[in-house]
Amino acid sequence: DVSVTGLPLSGSEEVRSARVRVTNPTDEAAFYAVKVEFVDAEDKVLDTVVVGVEDAPPDRTVDAQANSRKAAGVKTFPRVAQAERG
């Protein structure tokens, strides 16, 4: 299970950030790769970032952060474009 949530703007606003949440439902630690898109109000993709989560523990939820410099200064909405467990 993977989800993404936008984070509040920082004071510098040099980056847009999103919290990536990965829940590993298996009984072994696993690696996850999550592709996050930052889109504007017209659904145009401004940036794509891939976040890796190593050794996500079994039956646990882990948080990571996706950051975009290209989407800085623009109101964006993060979304999961793709996620894979390896």
PyMOL commands that set and color helices and strands:
alter all, ss='L'
color gray80, all
select strands_A, chain A and resi 2-6+16-24+30-39+45-56+60-68+77-85
alter strands_A, ss='S'
color yellow, strands_A
deselect
rebuild
show_as cartoon
